[in-house]
Amino acid sequence: MDGINQIDDLYALLKERKDEYVIWGEIVERLAYLYGYCATKQDETFNQLGGPVYWVIRARATKKKDRELGISPTERKIITILDSYEATFKNDHVALVKKTSDYPSFFTSE
């Protein structure tokens, strides 16, 4: 596989949601930047406990923040996918490995 240089190519690759990825190329720098905007455990907890009003407020705040930071809708989709991966950045490449679930298997589709 060649290095990935475009956000759209990266999204096309990541939406397959494989267990592991190794990505290199010019896109790694942007990927590292986007990975910094993934949800933390605290964000996930508030999201689960917040309810519909919280979700609407958070969605509007996220959209506004994305506009200010120059994050495109495709990049927001990539951030959502990256939430389910652990990333290891080394030199000019990144290894993505799917996170293991903290929940028993009857809560997941596996």
C-alpha positions as CSV (number, residue, x, y, z in Angstrom):
1,M,0.0,0.0,0.0
2,D,1.3,3.4,-0.9
3,G,1.4,6.3,1.6
4,I,-1.8,8.2,1.9
5,N,-1.8,11.9,1.0
6,Q,-5.4,13.0,1.0
7,I,-8.0,13.2,3.8
8,D,-10.7,11.6,1.5
9,D,-8.4,8.6,0.8
10,L,-7.8,8.3,4.6
11,Y,-11.5,8.3,5.3
12,A,-12.2,5.7,2.6
13,L,-9.5,3.5,4.2
14,L,-10.6,4.0,7.8
15,K,-14.4,3.5,7.2
16,E,-13.6,-0.2,6.6
17,R,-12.9,-0.4,10.4
18,K,-10.3,-3.1,10.3
19,D,-8.6,-4.3,13.5
20,E,-5.2,-2.8,12.5
21,Y,-3.7,-0.2,10.2
22,V,-0.2,1.1,9.5
23,I,-0.4,4.5,7.7
24,W,2.5,6.6,6.4
25,G,2.8,9.5,4.1
26,E,2.1,13.2,4.3
27,I,-1.2,12.6,6.0
28,V,0.4,11.3,9.3
29,E,1.0,14.9,10.5
30,R,-2.7,15.8,10.1
31,L,-3.7,12.5,11.6
32,A,-1.7,13.3,14.7
33,Y,-3.4,16.6,14.9
34,L,-6.9,15.1,14.5
35,Y,-6.1,12.3,17.1
36,G,-5.8,15.0,19.7
37,Y,-9.5,15.8,19.3
38,C,-10.7,12.3,20.1
39,A,-13.1,11.8,23.0
40,T,-11.5,11.1,26.4
41,K,-13.0,8.7,29.0
42,Q,-14.5,11.7,30.8
43,D,-16.1,12.9,27.5
44,E,-17.6,9.5,26.9
45,T,-19.0,9.3,30.5
46,F,-20.7,12.8,30.2
47,N,-22.0,11.8,26.7
48,Q,-23.7,8.6,28.1
49,L,-25.1,10.4,31.2
50,G,-26.0,13.7,29.6
51,G,-29.2,13.0,27.7
52,P,-30.7,14.7,24.7
53,V,-30.3,18.3,25.8
54,Y,-26.6,17.7,26.5
55,W,-26.2,16.0,23.1
56,V,-27.7,18.9,21.2
57,I,-25.6,21.5,23.1
58,R,-22.4,19.4,22.6
59,A,-23.1,18.9,18.9
60,R,-23.5,22.7,18.4
61,A,-20.4,23.5,20.4
62,T,-18.4,20.9,18.5
63,K,-19.5,22.2,15.1
64,K,-18.5,25.8,16.1
65,K,-15.2,24.6,17.4
66,D,-14.5,22.7,14.2
67,R,-15.2,25.8,12.2
68,E,-12.8,27.8,14.3
69,L,-10.0,25.1,14.1
70,G,-10.5,24.4,10.3
71,I,-11.7,20.8,10.8
72,S,-13.7,19.7,7.8
73,P,-16.8,17.4,8.1
74,T,-14.8,14.5,6.7
75,E,-12.1,15.1,9.3
76,R,-14.8,15.0,12.0
77,K,-15.9,11.6,10.7
78,I,-12.2,10.5,10.9
79,I,-12.0,11.7,14.5
80,T,-15.1,9.7,15.3
81,I,-13.5,6.6,13.8
82,L,-10.2,7.2,15.6
83,D,-12.1,7.2,18.9
84,S,-12.2,3.4,18.7
85,Y,-8.4,3.0,18.0
86,E,-5.2,3.3,20.0
87,A,-2.5,5.1,18.0
88,T,1.2,4.8,18.1
89,F,3.1,7.6,16.2
90,K,6.7,6.8,15.2
91,N,8.8,9.0,12.9
92,D,6.7,9.2,9.7
93,H,4.1,6.5,10.2
94,V,1.3,5.6,12.6
95,A,0.0,2.2,13.8
96,L,-3.7,2.1,14.7
97,V,-5.0,-0.9,16.7
98,K,-8.7,-1.3,17.6
99,K,-9.3,-0.7,21.3
100,T,-10.6,-3.6,23.4
101,S,-14.0,-3.1,24.9
102,D,-14.4,-2.5,28.6
103,Y,-17.8,-4.0,28.5
104,P,-18.8,-7.7,28.6
105,S,-19.4,-9.3,25.2
106,F,-23.2,-9.3,25.6
107,F,-23.0,-5.5,25.2
108,T,-21.1,-5.7,21.9
109,S,-21.9,-7.2,18.5
110,E,-19.1,-9.8,18.8
